[in-house]
Amino acid sequence: MIKNEFSPAGRSSKEVILQAQLVIVGGGMAGTCAAIAAAREGLEVVLVQDRPVLGGNASSEVRLWILGATSSMGNNNRWSREGGVLNEILIENMYRNPDGNAILLDTIILEKVKEERNITLLLNTAAYEVIKSSPDHIESVIAFCSQNSTKYILQAPYFCDASGDGIVAFQAGAAFRMGAESKEEFDEGFAPDLEYGELLGHSIYFYSKDMGRPVTFTAPSYALKEVSDIVKYRSYDIDDHGCKLWWLEYGGRLDTVHQTEEIKWELWKVIYGIWDYVKNSGKYPEAENLTLEWVGAIPGKRESRRFEGDYMLSQKDVIEQREHFDAVSYGGWALDLHPADGVFSDRPGCNQWHSKGIYQIPLRCLYSKNIKNLWLAGRIISTSHVAFGSSRVMATSAYSAQVIGLGTQYCFKNNLTPSQLVDSPFMKDFQQELLQQGHYIPNISPEATNLAHKAELKASSEFMLGCLPFQGDWQKLEYSTAQLIPLAPNTGFKISLQLNADENTRVVVQLRLSNRVGNFTPEKILATREIDLKAGLNEVEVDFPEAVASQQYAFICLLKNELVAVQTSKMFLTGTMMIMNRYNKAVATSGIQSPPDGIGVDTFEFWVPSRRPALQNLAFQITPALEPYKVENVTNGVFRPTTGSNAWVAAQDDPSPCLTLNWPEKTRIEKITMFFDSDFDHPLESTLRVHPERVVPHSVREYKICDASGETLFQTTNNYQTVNQIFLKEPVITDTLSIYLTHPSANAPAALFEVQIF
């Protein structure tokens, strides 16, 4: 037993000193992905989280789905889902948790962290004090765990603040902002005025459940008594729950750091008031059997402090897609601001304006300009309030935070601060190594090499884009519809389609491009053809001899005509898809973005795909057949469709697709990395939304790798991840590697973006 006598001087909590190379405060998606990325670089990491689970707003405590540049397939950012650690988590979540259970997502995120031996995870541990060795250098962070009554003194040469409110950066004295800049400071036409409000509020969600019998509800005394205006203005639907209730927002007129508890109570009042109205007003008889299953206990925060780096991202960086010499990441969510009064505002719950494509995020936004050894991650990075409206979302935050792992390693081994890394000769190498890891940075060309670049490449076949079979459903041209195809320079072609007309009519077919190569907004009409149709089935051939000057995507557009249906194909094919001029109600209000004058945002059409399980392509025949799937794509260093497919795809009738690498002399091989197609256009929302499959249908499930003698070095039959890293048990000396792929299905030919040999 333990027996202590009275201590007149009192007692101190247990103290533990932990030393690491990187201390990360905040275990939301940004801090978690940064920690995993850093640990995989061999760094010793301490991850400090003040909650019992990881994931922040994505966790079961808040239950917001993870989204980013794809904007839930509601914008023109094709194949823009964020990669790296975040993508690994989302793919794993889809495989184990296609129903979007937030509790299961917790387990997946925790597992990913616990599997990294270099991470020391401190849950339920709140950082509360910063110790500095000089005005611009942090020596340690002090934190306390309420569950084991232990005080932690965390020491490291580098720190990362991913805490959301920026507790470390704030206490360290770093320059920050809170609220909105004037329109004049960054020439931002979208900057809000005081009437609209300068801060986004917090949200709490709730879930209901059908009990199969009548359930009564007695509201707590603090429930809001009058909520009819809220229900009316926000068009509340009884079937909405979880993060579909994102508009349950409040707090933008308050201090979103120090008044969070007040904001939480007001949101609880609103939620229980709404549920009282649903159950007891008599206006929702269909709610008789519903019970209130879950209400969030902590609010999901959108905005508080933003800290200043050596560069502040602003509206024009997003809308004009400005390029930066130190680009390390990208964003693509809309400029998305909310009225500060939240549910008590008669304005729409959000005000979203999209760019025509994704935009670069520079490294200068990811560290404090004052505190030399402090990285910034998550929603506190260096942006204006307007640009923050885009960069704040979780997938963008996490993707940028992953950069900090490799960035810290570069700083550590070269004795640099983050700001010195930007200005150093290592910056380009840093970008190239990010690219080699599969971290996409728009408009940064890959140059790094590996042993695969020294090999002669041969493929058993290459898919010729000449025909997508005419075996799918007929789709009415209720919307203008297009097929995205990757064109090589100076390529003219003829395309054949099958159209079914209800009566004699005319259809307009256009060849369109984006004004900016690499974007997917079909705004430039290269050619127009008007074709007369007879009632019934029509086989139509359209000649487009017009050529493009550089490799890019073209759009074969069939303009809206509700008298006409076009035949689709059941094929899933890497690097091509069918899109329509329509809109996703969650992120837009019409098929064309029409901003008011003077806010500095472009007018353009939205062309978006259908979500699976809807069919993904038009059926067509092209002559001469296009050749976008050549074997040399597997060493071009780009692991998603951009201006071209960037993939090797085997012919559909190839019974055993094989990629062979031949070296002029024996080569020592220790590691093989392969990048497969996990459909980077699909958002993979982490919670609430049900996914139609556990594995992306484009993904190669089975493959094997053999040496020159035919001996199998590695084989798997259950791949579903994008990136496969194969560490051989023993190094192999060989002059040949053969990689045999199995087609994912009869309607999905095998595709491979990249092979790296080390």
DANOR-V138428 format. One record per helix or strand. SS is the DSSP state (hx for helix, st for strand). FROM is the first residue (numbers start at 0). LEN is the number of residues. If there is no record, write none. Layout:
# DANOR-V138428
SS,FROM,LEN
SS,FROM,LEN
This chain:
# DANOR-V138428
st,13,6
st,21,4
st,27,1
hx,28,12
st,44,4
st,54,1
hx,55,3
hx,70,3
hx,83,13
hx,101,13
st,118,4
st,124,10
st,136,9
st,149,6
st,157,4
hx,166,6
st,175,2
st,201,2
st,205,5
hx,227,6
hx,241,4
st,248,2
hx,259,21
hx,284,3
st,289,6
st,299,1
st,305,2
st,312,1
hx,314,5
st,326,5
st,334,3
hx,341,3
st,350,3
st,358,4
hx,362,3
st,366,1
st,373,3
hx,377,3
st,382,1
hx,384,7
hx,393,21
hx,417,5
hx,425,11
hx,450,4
st,455,4
st,464,4
st,473,4
st,480,7
st,492,9
st,504,9
st,523,10
st,535,9
st,551,7
st,560,9
st,576,4
st,591,2
st,603,2
st,607,1
st,616,2
st,619,7
hx,630,5
st,647,2
st,657,19
st,702,4
st,711,5
st,722,19
st,744,1
st,747,1
st,750,7
